[in-house]
Amino acid sequence: MSPVEEDQEDLTRKERREQARAQRKAIEEAEVSSAARKRRLGQLGIVAAVVIVAIVVILIATGGGGSSTPTTTGKSSEEAVSQVNATIGGIPQSGNTIGNPNAPVTIQYFGDLECPVCREFTLGALPTIMQQWVKTGKVKIEYKSLETATREPEVFKTQQVAALAAGKQNLMWNYIELFYHQQGEEGSGYVTEAYLQGLAKQITALNHAKWTSARNETALSNQVEADGQAAASAGFNGTPSFMIGKTGGAMQKLEHYSLSDPTPFNEAIEKLLKG
């Protein structure tokens, strides 16, 4: 072999070695890239699994997964019972009315048990009104039903009748006040049979069997409808709404600028008492 041919052969071997190194490098880079992709995919899989678990937990907690557990925002039963007893304890009740039957002034209170604004009244102005006027025998309050916040008419009737049924044992105000104190999140569907039963069980003086039987009385359903008609006649379309007047006399709208401040209620009551 001539020197030229040997040089060409050496060049060819060198080129083959360079090509081999290049191929090995390409293979190694491909393997590194593949491993990196696998790691990324694995990490993404872990993240996806965590997200899925979080979504499931949220759905279970909020009832979005079909659970019937209500979403509640109200107070604990022990705290609610204590505060309700402090507010209305010792005040006589009769049906839907709380206060001295011979009180010179009557307030008619139109409410929806699911109404969060009514809850504002319960936690705000009402305790002072009870202490200053109802406990002293000067005012009695009649609770009447007006559907506003409750979305389903049948649920509204069921819950209002449950309260009226407690009124058959002169404990309606215990029931409605416990309801307001333990209201759930509006529109969450928290008003279930278990919820209504739970409120009844918190009233120690309530005969549960008699309460259950009274809930089937047609007269109570009729009373809910009659209350709605009375509200319509008065021009009410929101809750809470109030009428006030001398007992046995004409009633007029009680205008209020606050549900947490009892001042507008005090002024209306004082005006009637002086008159």
Secondary structure, 3 states (H helix, E strand, C coil): CCHHHHHHHHHHHHHHHHHHHHHHHHHHHHHHHHHHHHHHHHHHHHHHHHHHHHHHHHHHHHCCCCCCCCCECCCCHHHHHHHHHHHHCCCCEECCEECCCCCCEEEEEEECCCCHHHHHHHHCCHHHHHHHHHCCCCEEEEEEECCCCCCCHHHHHHHHHHHHHHHCCCCHHHHHHHHHHCCECCCCCCCCHHHHHHHHHCCCCCCHHHHHHHCCCHHHHHHHHHHHHHHHHHCCCCCCEEEEEECCCCCEECCCCCCCCCHHHHHHHHHHHHC
